[in-house]
């Protein structure tokens, strides 16, 4: 049995007997040859800093929760930061933040890679991740990850590596993003 992360491995042992031959392998993530964040911004008319969510916009991936957290973040004073997303599923942002949520639909591989590099941070709202490949893609692009506090997949990677931060709710998301915006060296250090 191969596990993608130590939290996945621990979960398997909590659920019941595990095959005697098992190991944590991790997973390979393709490293692009380069990034063009400025080109991405120009191609999509994006002028403001943004957080990125890539993937399926559905309940089990935390999309609705992220939209609610972003509403709370804006009410908590988060200004000048938008949410850009691409992938499959309905976006349907609440009217309060509709002008701050930008859906790109499906994008090319180049745009996907460049989006990771252009983002101020990548946000992982899913409570069901055992590995979070998208956080790894963000890190390859030099972008910090933000994961939900208490989530073993993305949160474990962020805590272990220092390559990201955790947030518990929308107010906490606002604090993390404001800190990253006001202290660009922190994002680069991550």
N, CA, C and O of each residue as an XYZ file, in Angstrom:
760
protein
N       0.852     -1.172      0.000
C       0.000      0.000      0.000
C       0.892      1.227      0.000
O       1.850      1.302      0.769
N       0.585      2.185     -0.855
C       1.321      3.436     -0.919
C       0.431      4.559     -0.408
O      -0.741      4.651     -0.773
N       0.994      5.406      0.436
C       0.284      6.576      0.940
C       0.957      7.828      0.407
O       2.177      7.868      0.247
N       0.158      8.850      0.134
C       0.705     10.087     -0.413
C       1.298     11.002      0.659
O       2.164     11.824      0.358
N       0.842     10.866      1.904
C       1.341     11.734      2.969
C       1.264     11.002      4.299
O       0.548     10.011      4.440
N       2.004     11.501      5.258
C       1.971     10.906      6.590
C       0.581     10.993      7.226
O       0.164     10.023      7.861
N      -0.163     12.102      7.092
C      -1.521     12.120      7.643
C      -2.422     11.038      7.046
O      -3.233     10.446      7.758
N      -2.285     10.777      5.738
C      -3.072      9.719      5.105
C      -2.688      8.361      5.707
O      -3.552      7.522      5.965
N      -1.411      8.160      5.922
C      -0.896      6.934      6.530
C      -1.477      6.753      7.938
O      -1.940      5.667      8.286
N      -1.452      7.803      8.732
C      -1.982      7.735     10.100
C      -3.480      7.466     10.101
O      -3.975      6.701     10.929
N      -4.208      8.096      9.169
C      -5.647      7.862      9.067
C      -5.935      6.394      8.782
O      -6.839      5.815      9.385
N      -5.186      5.790      7.879
C      -5.399      4.380      7.544
C      -5.238      3.507      8.786
O      -6.026      2.586      8.998
N      -4.233      3.784      9.602
C      -4.028      3.002     10.822
C      -5.150      3.218     11.835
O      -5.493      2.304     12.584
N      -5.720      4.416     11.861
C      -6.850      4.672     12.775
C      -8.110      3.939     12.312
O      -8.947      3.563     13.133
N      -8.243      3.738     11.007
C      -9.444      3.109     10.460
C      -9.445      1.588     10.599
O     -10.509      0.967     10.604
N      -8.259      0.984     10.711
C      -8.220     -0.467     10.833
C      -6.883     -1.029     10.411
O      -5.923     -0.289     10.197
N      -6.827     -2.348     10.292
C      -5.557     -2.990      9.918
C      -5.076     -2.513      8.548
O      -5.867     -2.299      7.629
N      -3.762     -2.355      8.439
C      -3.123     -1.931      7.199
C      -2.196     -3.055      6.758
O      -1.578     -3.718      7.591
N      -2.102     -3.266      5.470
C      -1.217     -4.306      4.936
C       0.173     -4.160      5.546
O       0.647     -3.045      5.761
N       0.819     -5.280      5.823
C       2.143     -5.230      6.465
C       3.159     -4.508      5.585
O       4.076     -3.863      6.094
N       3.002     -4.614      4.279
C       3.917     -3.907      3.371
C       3.255     -2.602      2.939
O       2.387     -2.591      2.067
N       3.670     -1.521      3.552
C       3.144     -0.208      3.191
C       4.216      0.847      3.438
O       5.136      0.653      4.233
N       4.074      1.971      2.734
C       5.040      3.052      2.879
C       4.405      4.367      2.444
O       3.425      4.383      1.699
N       4.977      5.461      2.918
C       4.574      6.794      2.470
C       5.502      7.163      1.317
O       6.711      7.300      1.505
N       4.940      7.321      0.138
C       5.746      7.593     -1.052
C       5.763      9.064     -1.435
O       6.702      9.520     -2.087
N       4.738      9.813     -1.038
C       4.580     11.160     -1.581
C       4.066     11.037     -3.001
O       3.529      9.999     -3.389
N       4.230     12.092     -3.769
C       3.797     12.060     -5.168
C       4.633     13.051     -5.953
O       5.009     14.104     -5.439
N       4.915     12.717     -7.174
C       5.659     13.624     -8.024
C       4.755     14.711     -8.574
O       3.587     14.470     -8.882
N       5.301     15.896     -8.692
C       4.584     17.021     -9.282
C       5.487     17.612    -10.355
O       6.635     17.966    -10.084
N       4.971     17.716    -11.560
C       5.741     18.224    -12.691
C       6.162     19.669    -12.434
O       5.330     20.504    -12.080
N       7.431     19.964    -12.608
C       7.941     21.328    -12.471
C       7.971     21.990    -13.849
O       8.718     21.557    -14.727
N       7.167     23.033    -14.045
C       7.166     23.726    -15.338
C       8.539     24.322    -15.642
O       9.336     24.564    -14.736
N       8.804     24.553    -16.918
C      10.076     25.135    -17.333
C      10.208     26.602    -16.979
O      11.321     27.127    -16.942
N       9.108     27.269    -16.720
C       9.139     28.686    -16.374
C       7.740     29.219    -16.139
O       6.745     28.536    -16.384
N       7.682     30.439    -15.664
C       6.409     31.077    -15.347
C       6.395     32.487    -15.924
O       7.437     33.127    -16.068
N       5.192     32.958    -16.251
C       5.014     34.319    -16.747
C       3.824     34.949    -16.021
O       2.743     35.079    -16.596
N       4.023     35.341    -14.750
C       2.902     35.916    -13.998
C       2.396     37.230    -14.595
O       1.191     37.482    -14.591
N       3.299     38.066    -15.107
C       2.857     39.330    -15.707
C       2.036     39.081    -16.967
O       1.038     39.760    -17.207
N       2.455     38.108    -17.768
C       1.694     37.752    -18.961
C       0.307     37.236    -18.605
O      -0.673     37.553    -19.279
N       0.230     36.438    -17.540
C      -1.073     35.935    -17.083
C      -1.985     37.094    -16.716
O      -3.140     37.143    -17.140
N      -1.462     38.029    -15.923
C      -2.274     39.183    -15.502
C      -2.749     39.974    -16.723
O      -3.910     40.377    -16.792
N      -1.855     40.193    -17.676
C      -2.209     40.958    -18.875
C      -3.262     40.224    -19.702
O      -4.224     40.836    -20.165
N      -3.086     38.921    -19.887
C      -4.036     38.136    -20.700
C      -5.433     38.143    -20.110
O      -6.416     38.078    -20.848
N      -5.538     38.220    -18.792
C      -6.847     38.140    -18.140
C      -7.308     39.453    -17.531
O      -8.335     39.495    -16.853
N      -6.561     40.523    -17.764
C      -6.970     41.838    -17.266
C      -7.052     41.904    -15.746
O      -7.960     42.529    -15.198
N      -6.112     41.267    -15.067
C      -6.111     41.238    -13.600
C      -5.086     42.249    -13.097
O      -3.886     42.106    -13.332
N      -5.578     43.278    -12.398
C      -4.707     44.347    -11.905
C      -4.424     44.236    -10.415
O      -3.376     44.681     -9.947
N      -5.342     43.650     -9.672
C      -5.225     43.648     -8.215
C      -4.613     42.343     -7.712
O      -4.666     41.322     -8.398
N      -4.029     42.379     -6.510
C      -3.561     41.122     -5.904
C      -4.740     40.160     -5.753
O      -5.883     40.582     -5.579
N      -4.442     38.869     -5.822
C      -5.521     37.890     -5.683
C      -5.021     36.621     -5.012
O      -3.840     36.279     -5.056
N      -5.979     35.938     -4.385
C      -5.741     34.572     -3.943
C      -6.323     33.677     -5.017
O      -7.257     34.057     -5.723
N      -5.766     32.495     -5.131
C      -6.156     31.574     -6.193
C      -6.751     30.313     -5.592
O      -6.254     29.783     -4.598
N      -7.829     29.841     -6.215
C      -8.356     28.502     -5.941
C      -8.473     27.789     -7.277
O      -9.100     28.300     -8.204
N      -7.873     26.613     -7.376
C      -7.917     25.824     -8.599
C      -8.549     24.481     -8.290
O      -8.145     23.804     -7.345
N      -9.531     24.095     -9.077
C     -10.129     22.774     -8.879
C     -11.629     22.804     -9.028
O     -12.212     23.751     -9.556
N     -12.235     21.738     -8.545
C     -13.681     21.599     -8.641
C     -14.358     22.534     -7.633
O     -14.017     22.553     -6.450
N     -15.319     23.302     -8.133
C     -16.100     24.181     -7.266
C     -17.321     23.385     -6.825
O     -18.373     23.398     -7.465
N     -17.137     22.693     -5.706
C     -18.213     21.877     -5.165
C     -18.073     21.804     -3.647
O     -17.032     22.139     -3.081
N     -19.137     21.362     -3.015
C     -19.191     21.327     -1.551
C     -18.042     20.522     -0.946
O     -17.382     20.988     -0.017
N     -17.801     19.323     -1.463
C     -16.776     18.458     -0.868
C     -15.358     19.001     -1.023
O     -14.445     18.543     -0.337
N     -15.166     19.955     -1.902
C     -13.859     20.590     -2.061
C     -13.776     21.897     -1.278
O     -12.749     22.575     -1.306
N     -14.850     22.250     -0.583
C     -14.832     23.428      0.276
C     -15.109     24.742     -0.435
O     -14.851     25.810      0.121
N     -15.635     24.682     -1.665
C     -15.848     25.902     -2.430
C     -16.852     26.834     -1.751
O     -16.570     28.022     -1.594
N     -18.006     26.328     -1.349
C     -19.003     27.165     -0.677
C     -18.456     27.753      0.619
O     -18.695     28.920      0.932
N     -17.725     26.940      1.364
C     -17.118     27.415      2.607
C     -16.137     28.545      2.314
O     -16.098     29.535      3.044
N     -15.336     28.403      1.240
C     -14.380     29.441      0.878
C     -15.092     30.739      0.519
O     -14.663     31.814      0.938
N     -16.172     30.653     -0.251
C     -16.923     31.867     -0.585
C     -17.438     32.544      0.678
O     -17.341     33.764      0.810
N     -17.987     31.759      1.611
C     -18.470     32.336      2.878
C     -17.318     32.958      3.664
O     -17.466     34.038      4.237
N     -16.177     32.283      3.690
C     -15.012     32.812      4.402
C     -14.526     34.100      3.741
O     -14.087     35.019      4.432
N     -14.599     34.177      2.418
C     -14.160     35.385      1.717
C     -15.110     36.549      2.018
O     -14.664     37.689      2.150
N     -16.408     36.273      2.125
C     -17.362     37.315      2.531
C     -16.969     37.845      3.909
O     -16.876     39.055      4.112
N     -16.739     36.935      4.846
C     -16.344     37.342      6.204
C     -15.024     38.096      6.177
O     -14.857     39.072      6.908
N     -14.092     37.661      5.352
C     -12.795     38.339      5.252
C     -12.973     39.780      4.771
O     -12.326     40.689      5.291
N     -13.840     39.992      3.788
C     -14.058     41.356      3.295
C     -14.763     42.197      4.361
O     -14.457     43.379      4.515
N     -15.691     41.606      5.087
C     -16.352     42.332      6.183
C     -15.380     42.651      7.312
O     -15.573     43.606      8.064
N     -14.325     41.830      7.420
C     -13.321     42.026      8.467
C     -12.236     43.017      8.044
O     -11.260     43.225      8.765
N     -12.413     43.622      6.877
C     -11.492     44.662      6.444
C     -10.538     44.285      5.337
O      -9.708     45.108      4.952
N     -10.618     43.070      4.804
C      -9.739     42.699      3.694
C     -10.124     43.529      2.480
O     -11.234     43.418      1.960
N      -9.202     44.350      2.043
C      -9.466     45.219      0.904
C      -8.336     45.064     -0.096
O      -7.195     44.802      0.285
N      -8.644     45.223     -1.361
C      -7.618     45.213     -2.383
C      -7.127     43.838     -2.785
O      -6.115     43.729     -3.476
N      -7.819     42.781     -2.370
C      -7.446     41.415     -2.731
C      -8.688     40.721     -3.278
O      -9.748     40.740     -2.654
N      -8.547     40.113     -4.441
C      -9.660     39.405     -5.064
C      -9.441     37.907     -4.967
O      -8.398     37.450     -4.500
N     -10.431     37.147     -5.411
C     -10.376     35.687     -5.471
C     -10.504     35.292     -6.936
O     -11.513     35.590     -7.575
N      -9.490     34.625     -7.467
C      -9.506     34.134     -8.844
C      -9.593     32.618     -8.773
O      -8.933     31.982     -7.951
N     -10.413     32.050     -9.639
C     -10.606     30.599     -9.642
C     -10.673     30.077    -11.063
O     -11.083     30.776    -11.989
N     -10.263     28.840    -11.207
C     -10.485     28.140    -12.468
C     -10.748     26.682    -12.157
O     -10.335     26.164    -11.119
N     -11.446     26.026    -13.081
C     -11.798     24.628    -12.888
C     -13.227     24.363    -13.317
O     -13.789     25.079    -14.146
N     -13.801     23.330    -12.741
C     -15.138     22.860    -13.110
C     -16.124     23.177    -11.989
O     -15.764     23.134    -10.813
N     -17.345     23.489    -12.345
C     -18.413     23.682    -11.376
C     -18.906     25.116    -11.344
O     -18.260     26.038    -11.841
N     -20.068     25.266    -10.742
C     -20.685     26.584    -10.616
C     -19.906     27.436     -9.625
O     -19.491     26.960     -8.569
N     -19.715     28.701     -9.981
C     -18.992     29.623     -9.112
C     -19.972     30.280     -8.153
O     -19.790     30.184     -6.939
N     -20.987     30.934     -8.649
C     -22.112     31.487     -7.913
C     -21.729     32.210     -6.611
O     -22.173     31.803     -5.537
N     -20.919     33.268     -6.685
C     -20.551     33.988     -5.469
C     -21.716     34.807     -4.931
O     -22.569     35.242     -5.705
N     -21.769     35.022     -3.630
C     -22.791     35.902     -3.069
C     -22.653     37.306     -3.671
O     -21.543     37.734     -3.988
N     -23.769     38.025     -3.830
C     -23.719     39.362     -4.449
C     -22.707     40.297     -3.775
O     -22.106     41.141     -4.440
N     -22.521     40.154     -2.490
C     -21.620     41.027     -1.731
C     -20.171     40.979     -2.235
O     -19.435     41.958     -2.108
N     -19.769     39.845     -2.804
C     -18.385     39.706     -3.271
C     -18.294     39.400     -4.762
O     -17.206     39.143     -5.276
N     -19.425     39.425     -5.458
C     -19.438     39.022     -6.874
C     -18.438     39.805     -7.707
O     -17.859     39.252     -8.642
N     -18.217     41.078     -7.396
C     -17.280     41.881     -8.173
C     -15.821     41.604     -7.802
O     -14.909     42.145     -8.427
N     -15.599     40.765     -6.787
C     -14.238     40.445     -6.348
C     -13.865     38.994     -6.624
O     -12.771     38.554     -6.273
N     -14.779     38.246     -7.254
C     -14.523     36.839     -7.591
C     -14.455     36.737     -9.109
O     -15.385     37.131     -9.812
N     -13.354     36.209     -9.599
C     -13.129     36.118    -11.045
C     -12.983     34.657    -11.438
O     -12.048     33.983    -11.006
N     -13.908     34.168    -12.257
C     -13.879     32.781    -12.734
C     -13.277     32.738    -14.130
O     -13.753     33.414    -15.042
N     -12.233     31.945    -14.289
C     -11.587     31.790    -15.594
C     -12.023     30.522    -16.320
O     -11.575     30.264    -17.438
N     -12.908     29.714    -15.686
C     -13.345     28.473    -16.311
C     -12.192     27.497    -16.439
O     -11.383     27.359    -15.522
N     -12.117     26.816    -17.580
C     -10.978     25.931    -17.833
C      -9.867     26.761    -18.472
O     -10.134     27.616    -19.316
N      -8.647     26.515    -18.078
C      -7.511     27.269    -18.613
C      -6.483     26.303    -19.189
O      -6.489     25.108    -18.891
N      -5.613     26.842    -20.010
C      -4.532     26.045    -20.578
C      -3.533     25.691    -19.470
O      -3.557     26.275    -18.387
N      -2.664     24.735    -19.759
C      -1.620     24.363    -18.805
C      -0.720     25.558    -18.500
O      -0.326     25.768    -17.352
N      -0.398     26.339    -19.529
C       0.435     27.535    -19.335
C      -0.252     28.528    -18.411
O       0.368     29.043    -17.480
N      -1.538     28.803    -18.662
C      -2.266     29.734    -17.793
C      -2.373     29.196    -16.370
O      -2.269     29.955    -15.406
N      -2.580     27.895    -16.239
C      -2.632     27.306    -14.897
C      -1.321     27.569    -14.161
O      -1.327     28.053    -13.029
N      -0.213     27.255    -14.798
C       1.088     27.451    -14.162
C       1.339     28.924    -13.849
O       1.795     29.263    -12.757
N       1.039     29.797    -14.811
C       1.266     31.227    -14.618
C       0.355     31.802    -13.535
O       0.750     32.723    -12.820
N      -0.864     31.265    -13.409
C      -1.774     31.732    -12.359
C      -1.196     31.451    -10.975
O      -1.280     32.290    -10.079
N      -0.609     30.267    -10.805
C       0.009     29.947     -9.517
C       1.112     30.952     -9.191
O       1.261     31.358     -8.038
N       1.885     31.356    -10.199
C       2.985     32.295     -9.977
C       2.485     33.718     -9.756
O       3.140     34.495     -9.061
N       1.347     34.072    -10.328
C       0.823     35.438    -10.214
C       0.073     35.686     -8.912
O      -0.086     36.833     -8.494
N      -0.386     34.625     -8.277
C      -1.219     34.766     -7.072
C      -0.406     35.251     -5.873
O       0.782     34.956     -5.744
N      -1.075     36.000     -5.006
C      -0.466     36.400     -3.726
C      -0.367     35.193     -2.806
O       0.561     35.085     -2.004
N      -1.337     34.283     -2.928
C      -1.351     33.044     -2.146
C      -2.307     32.077     -2.821
O      -3.233     32.480     -3.525
N      -2.065     30.798     -2.594
C      -2.997     29.766     -3.047
C      -3.786     29.309     -1.832
O      -3.202     29.045     -0.781
N      -5.098     29.212     -1.958
C      -5.929     28.830     -0.816
C      -6.504     27.436     -1.039
O      -7.040     27.136     -2.106
N      -6.387     26.593     -0.020
C      -6.875     25.211     -0.071
C      -7.974     25.063      0.985
O      -7.677     24.888      2.166
N      -9.258     25.134      0.559
C     -10.354     25.051      1.517
C     -10.894     23.641      1.745
O     -11.818     23.456      2.538
N     -10.337     22.657      1.069
C     -10.896     21.310      1.152
C     -10.507     20.614      2.447
O      -9.355     20.648      2.878
N     -11.490     19.992      3.042
C     -11.262     19.204      4.258
C     -11.008     17.736      3.912
O     -10.847     16.906      4.806
N     -10.973     17.415      2.611
C     -10.875     16.034      2.169
C      -9.553     15.709      1.472
O      -9.453     14.679      0.807
N      -8.555     16.552      1.609
C      -7.291     16.335      0.903
C      -6.338     15.493      1.738
O      -6.185     15.714      2.939
N      -5.709     14.538      1.094
C      -4.685     13.765      1.793
C      -3.289     14.238      1.397
O      -2.310     13.922      2.073
N      -3.194     14.993      0.306
C      -1.887     15.419     -0.186
C      -1.880     16.889     -0.608
O      -0.965     17.620     -0.230
N      -2.854     17.336     -1.366
C      -2.984     18.679     -1.920
C      -1.915     18.983     -2.964
O      -0.973     19.739     -2.727
N      -2.093     18.384     -4.088
C      -1.208     18.610     -5.231
C      -1.150     20.089     -5.605
O      -0.099     20.584     -6.013
N      -2.275     20.798     -5.467
C      -2.298     22.205     -5.864
C      -1.426     23.066     -4.955
O      -0.853     24.053     -5.418
N      -1.313     22.720     -3.679
C      -0.379     23.460     -2.821
C       1.041     23.226     -3.319
O       1.852     24.152     -3.333
N       1.346     22.008     -3.725
C       2.688     21.721     -4.259
C       2.947     22.536     -5.532
O       4.048     23.052     -5.726
N       1.931     22.649     -6.400
C       2.091     23.433     -7.629
C       2.306     24.910     -7.306
O       3.094     25.586     -7.968
N       1.605     25.406     -6.288
C       1.805     26.797     -5.866
C       3.232     26.995     -5.366
O       3.879     27.984     -5.710
N       3.719     26.071     -4.567
C       5.082     26.195     -4.032
C       6.125     26.183     -5.133
O       7.095     26.939     -5.077
N       5.936     25.325     -6.145
C       6.874     25.306     -7.262
C       6.932     26.672     -7.947
O       7.972     27.067     -8.474
N       5.806     27.390     -7.934
C       5.721     28.716     -8.554
C       6.173     29.820     -7.604
O       6.166     30.994     -7.976
N       6.566     29.460     -6.383
C       7.026     30.458     -5.421
C       5.915     31.163     -4.680
O       6.110     32.268     -4.175
N       4.748     30.538     -4.608
C       3.570     31.143     -3.982
C       3.219     30.391     -2.707
O       3.143     29.163     -2.718
N       2.999     31.118     -1.592
C       2.642     30.436     -0.349
C       1.246     29.824     -0.418
O       0.386     30.281     -1.171
N       1.043     28.787      0.380
C      -0.255     28.141      0.477
C      -0.957     28.553      1.753
O      -0.313     28.793      2.774
N      -2.270     28.635      1.697
C      -3.101     28.871      2.875
C      -4.059     27.700      2.995
O      -4.820     27.416      2.070
N      -4.025     27.025      4.124
C      -4.868     25.847      4.327
C      -5.694     26.032      5.594
O      -5.330     26.801      6.483
N      -6.801     25.321      5.658
C      -7.686     25.408      6.821
C      -7.020     24.751      8.024
O      -6.492     23.642      7.936
N      -7.056     25.455      9.139
C      -6.542     24.921     10.405
C      -7.233     23.600     10.713
O      -8.451     23.480     10.580
N      -6.447     22.610     11.124
C      -7.004     21.318     11.510
C      -7.148     20.331     10.368
O      -7.561     19.194     10.598
N      -6.823     20.723      9.150
C      -6.912     19.819      8.007
C      -5.567     19.132      7.854
O      -4.530     19.786      7.746
N      -5.595     17.834      7.846
C      -4.343     17.089      7.870
C      -3.525     17.180      6.584
O      -2.298     17.259      6.657
N      -4.150     17.171      5.424
C      -3.383     17.158      4.174
C      -2.585     18.434      3.965
O      -1.381     18.462      4.217
N      -3.247     19.491      3.505
C      -2.558     20.752      3.229
C      -1.983     21.395      4.475
O      -0.884     21.949      4.435
N      -2.708     21.331      5.578
C      -2.229     21.933      6.822
C      -0.941     21.298      7.311
O      -0.035     21.997      7.764
N      -0.853     19.988      7.224
C       0.347     19.271      7.649
C       1.552     19.743      6.835
O       2.623     20.002      7.385
N       1.364     19.852      5.513
C       2.455     20.300      4.648
C       2.873     21.734      4.998
O       4.065     22.034      5.072
N       1.892     22.618      5.212
C       2.213     24.022      5.533
C       2.963     24.123      6.858
O       3.960     24.839      6.954
N       2.493     23.416      7.872
C       3.169     23.457      9.183
C       4.574     22.877      9.082
O       5.530     23.460      9.593
N       4.693     21.745      8.433
C       5.963     21.023      8.366
C       7.027     21.799      7.584
O       8.200     21.795      7.959
N       6.624     22.455      6.512
C       7.582     23.113      5.631
C       7.776     24.594      5.929
O       8.820     25.165      5.614
N       6.771     25.211      6.535
C       6.806     26.661      6.693
C       6.440     27.372      5.399
O       6.591     28.590      5.301
N       5.959     26.629      4.402
C       5.635     27.196      3.095
C       4.240     27.761      2.986
O       3.765     28.060      1.890
N       3.585     27.906      4.119
C       2.243     28.457      4.089
C       1.767     28.751      5.488
O       2.508     28.609      6.461
N       0.527     29.161      5.574
C      -0.079     29.504      6.852
C      -1.445     28.836      6.930
O      -2.001     28.387      5.928
N      -1.960     28.786      8.131
C      -3.268     28.177      8.374
C      -4.265     29.257      8.765
O      -3.898     30.274      9.354
N      -5.529     29.024      8.433
C      -6.581     29.944      8.841
C      -7.793     29.133      9.270
O      -8.064     28.062      8.729
N      -8.520     29.664     10.258
C      -9.655     28.939     10.819
C     -10.991     29.401     10.259
O     -11.947     28.627     10.206
N     -11.058     30.670      9.839
C     -12.318     31.245      9.380
C     -12.011     32.474      8.526
O     -10.851     32.776      8.242
N     -13.056     33.168      8.129
C     -12.866     34.317      7.251
C     -12.076     35.452      7.878
O     -11.255     36.075      7.205
N     -12.308     35.733      9.156
C     -11.560     36.798      9.830
C     -10.078     36.440      9.877
O      -9.220     37.302      9.686
N      -9.780     35.169     10.133
C      -8.399     34.702     10.160
C      -7.788     34.757      8.759
O      -6.615     35.097      8.607
N      -8.573     34.428      7.741
C      -8.112     34.540      6.357
C      -7.744     35.988      6.060
O      -6.708     36.248      5.447
N      -8.577     36.934      6.487
C      -8.289     38.358      6.280
C      -6.978     38.740      6.950
O      -6.174     39.462      6.360
N      -6.748     38.271      8.168
C      -5.496     38.586      8.875
C      -4.289     38.025      8.130
O      -3.283     38.714      7.963
N      -4.389     36.780      7.687
C      -3.265     36.159      6.980
C      -2.956     36.895      5.677
O      -1.793     37.160      5.373
N      -3.992     37.223      4.912
C      -3.782     37.898      3.626
C      -3.280     39.325      3.812
O      -2.430     39.789      3.052
N      -3.799     40.018      4.816
C      -3.320     41.374      5.099
C      -1.854     41.331      5.498
O      -1.071     42.188      5.087
N      -1.481     40.344      6.291
C      -0.090     40.198      6.707
C       0.817     39.910      5.503
O       1.900     40.483      5.386
N       0.368     39.022      4.612
C       1.162     38.723      3.412
C       1.293     39.955      2.516
O       2.358     40.209      1.954
N       0.199     40.723      2.387
C       0.225     41.923      1.544
C       1.133     42.993      2.155
O       1.899     43.645      1.445
N       1.042     43.169      3.467
C       1.812     44.227      4.130
C       3.268     43.840      4.381
O       4.100     44.711      4.636
N       3.586     42.549      4.312
C       4.943     42.074      4.539
C       5.358     41.134      3.408
O       5.405     39.918      3.596
N       5.658     41.692      2.241
C       5.992     40.835      1.093
C       7.177     39.898      1.351
O       7.278     38.832      0.744
N       8.060     40.302      2.244
C       9.185     39.431      2.570
C       8.740     38.131      3.211
O       9.389     37.098      3.050
N       7.625     38.181      3.945
C       7.099     36.961      4.573
C       6.661     35.950      3.517
O       6.940     34.756      3.628
N       5.972     36.446      2.495
C       5.531     35.553      1.410
C       6.733     34.942      0.704
O       6.737     33.749      0.401
N       7.752     35.755      0.440
C       8.958     35.249     -0.224
C       9.672     34.229      0.666
O      10.206     33.238      0.169
N       9.682     34.467      1.956
C      10.327     33.527      2.883
C       9.593     32.194      2.899
O      10.217     31.135      2.965
N       8.265     32.250      2.838
C       7.480     31.011      2.826
C       7.834     30.187      1.612
O       7.281     29.104      1.418
